[in-house]
Amino acid sequence: MIDAIRAVAAKRDVSNGWMNNQASVYFSPLAKPGKTVFEHPNLRVMVTPPDHLAAMKILAARSARDRDDLLLLVPILGWTRRDQVLDAVRRYFAHEELGTRQRSMLDSLGLG
């Protein structure tokens, strides 16, 4: 994604910061393309699969914002146990260790 942002910046002669790419550090190359939600001749917007998004939210662990999103995602995914969330994190981000902030976020979900 970052390569594509830089390519557009070079082609249009704009700053590499033209697009907010802060979430890209939490993006896994293992995620498959999700559902297309908008299409235009020069742009296609797709959402990432919900289990990938949940794993990203655990890694980001940004206070209430990510917790609220996780509280919506977990039931959609049918997850009732903590290990289901951890499986998604391991599947997409095998090289990442969960720190105190991420473990606290996981604990706050109240899963068994």
Summary of the structure (lengths in Angstrom):
residues: 112
radius of gyration: 15.9
end to end distance: 35.5
largest distance: 51.6
contacts: 262
relative contact order: 0.13
helix: 57%
strand: 8%
